[in-house]
Amino acid sequence: MKGIAVMAGAICLLAAPAAMAQQERDWGGIERCAAIDEAGERYSCLDRELAALGLLGRAPVRSGAPASVAPPVQSADQSPPMAATDDTIVYEESEPRDPVMSDMTSSVATARLDRRRGLEIEAANGTRWRSTSSVSLRRAPRAGAPFAAEQGALGSYTCRIESSTYFKCERLS
């Protein structure tokens, strides 16, 4: 057993200088690239070196300097950006999305309990809801009972039947 440990230690000692030489050789290419003044050439050189080391899937082919990382500033009265070329990045202006649904109040049109203590409800306004947590009801709510759904965090909903039964739910339609 000691013989195996001694042999493994000897192999590690012999392999250490080779690993150091490999690391210095790899770092040398990156140092050469860092010395290049022009940004586009420097990035192309770094891409080639990283691809040669296997750290980059393939070296991207780009002409000219890369586009700025920050999106271009554009006032509302300016015309839309020009068509993109190979070496430019164009950011589309996005508008904030409206929430899928804010709080909703309606009444129960139909309701159905299943064996797993789940509940499916069709509201009078045509939306359908299903419970995602167990519901402590002995029977399905009656048609015409007040029903509300409130939007929670991260796209979740809390449904309420009448004024006392709350449960987590998801919108089906």
C-alpha positions in Angstrom: 0.0 0.0 0.0 2.8 2.4 0.8 4.5 1.5 -2.5 1.4 2.8 -4.4 1.3 6.0 -2.4 5.0 6.6 -3.0 4.6 5.9 -6.8 1.6 8.3 -7.0 3.6 11.0 -5.2 6.5 10.6 -7.6 4.2 10.8 -10.6 2.7 14.1 -9.2 6.2 15.5 -8.7 7.2 14.6 -12.2 4.0 16.0 -13.7 4.1 19.3 -11.8 6.8 21.0 -14.0 5.0 19.9 -17.1 1.8 21.5 -15.8 3.6 24.7 -14.9 5.1 24.9 -18.4 1.7 24.3 -20.0 0.1 27.1 -17.8 2.9 29.5 -18.6 2.6 28.8 -22.3 -1.2 29.3 -22.2 -0.9 32.6 -20.3 1.8 33.8 -22.7 -0.7 34.0 -25.6 -3.2 35.9 -23.4 -0.4 38.4 -22.4 0.5 39.0 -26.0 -3.2 39.7 -26.8 -3.5 42.1 -23.9 -0.6 44.2 -25.3 -2.5 45.0 -28.5 -3.8 48.6 -28.4 -6.7 48.4 -30.9 -9.8 46.9 -29.2 -11.1 44.9 -32.1 -7.8 43.2 -32.8 -7.3 42.6 -29.1 -10.7 40.9 -28.8 -10.1 38.8 -31.9 -6.7 37.7 -30.6 -8.3 36.8 -27.2 -11.0 34.8 -28.9 -8.5 32.8 -30.9 -6.4 32.1 -27.8 -9.4 31.0 -25.8 -10.6 28.8 -28.6 -7.1 27.2 -28.9 -7.2 26.4 -25.1 -10.6 24.8 -25.5 -12.3 27.5 -23.3 -14.4 28.9 -26.1 -16.4 26.7 -28.4 -15.3 28.5 -31.6 -13.7 31.8 -32.3 -16.3 34.3 -33.4 -15.5 36.1 -36.6 -16.1 39.8 -36.4 -14.8 42.7 -38.4 -14.0 45.9 -36.6 -14.4 46.8 -32.9 -17.2 45.3 -30.9 -20.2 47.4 -30.3 -20.7 49.1 -27.0 -22.2 47.0 -24.2 -24.6 49.7 -23.1 -27.7 50.2 -25.3 -27.7 53.4 -27.4 -29.6 56.3 -25.8 -32.4 57.5 -28.0 -35.0 60.2 -27.3 -38.7 59.7 -28.1 -38.7 62.2 -31.0 -35.8 60.5 -32.9 -36.4 58.0 -35.8 -35.9 54.3 -35.1 -32.4 52.8 -35.4 -31.0 51.9 -38.8 -30.6 48.3 -39.9 -28.0 46.3 -38.1 -24.7 45.4 -39.7 -22.5 42.5 -38.9 -20.5 44.3 -36.2 -23.2 46.4 -34.5 -25.8 45.5 -31.9 -29.2 47.1 -32.0 -31.4 47.1 -28.9 -35.1 47.2 -29.5 -37.0 49.6 -27.2 -39.3 47.6 -25.1 -42.4 48.8 -23.3 -43.3 47.5 -19.9 -45.7 44.6 -20.1 -49.1 45.0 -18.6 -49.8 42.5 -15.8 -51.6 39.4 -17.1 -54.5 40.2 -14.8 -55.0 42.4 -11.8 -57.5 41.6 -9.1 -60.7 40.1 -10.4 -64.1 39.8 -8.8 -67.0 37.9 -10.2 -69.3 35.1 -9.2 -69.2 31.3 -9.6 -71.0 30.0 -12.7 -70.0 26.3 -12.2 -67.8 24.6 -9.8 -66.5 21.0 -9.5 -64.6 19.2 -6.7 -62.4 16.2 -7.5 -61.2 13.3 -5.4 -57.8 15.0 -4.6 -59.6 17.9 -2.9 -59.0 20.0 -6.0 -61.5 22.5 -7.2 -62.3 23.8 -10.7 -64.3 27.0 -11.1 -65.8 28.8 -14.1 -66.5 32.3 -13.2 -69.4 34.3 -14.5 -67.0 36.4 -16.6 -65.9 33.3 -18.5 -62.5 32.7 -16.8 -61.7 29.2 -15.6 -59.6 28.5 -12.5 -58.1 25.4 -10.8 -56.8 25.1 -7.3 -53.2 24.3 -6.9 -53.5 23.7 -3.1 -56.0 21.5 -1.3 -59.3 23.1 -0.6 -61.2 22.4 2.6 -64.7 22.2 1.2 -67.2 19.4 1.7 -69.2 20.3 -1.4 -68.7 22.5 -4.4 -69.7 26.2 -4.1 -73.1 27.1 -5.3 -73.7 29.0 -8.5 -73.8 32.7 -7.9 -71.4 32.6 -4.9 -69.0 35.6 -4.8 -65.6 34.7 -6.3 -62.4 36.7 -6.5 -58.9 36.1 -7.7 -56.0 38.3 -6.6 -52.6 38.3 -8.3 -49.7 37.5 -6.0 -45.9 37.4 -6.4 -44.2 35.7 -9.3 -47.4 35.2 -11.3 -49.3 33.3 -8.6 -52.9 33.8 -7.8 -55.0 33.5 -4.6 -58.6 32.7 -5.1 -61.4 33.5 -2.7 -64.9 32.0 -2.5 -67.4 34.1 -0.5 -65.5 35.8 2.2 -63.8 32.9 4.1 -62.3 30.3 1.7 -58.9 31.2 0.4 -56.7 28.9 -1.7 -53.9 29.1 -4.3 -55.1 28.8 -7.8 -54.0 29.0 -11.5 -55.8 30.4 -14.4 -56.8 27.9 -17.1 -58.4 30.4 -19.6 
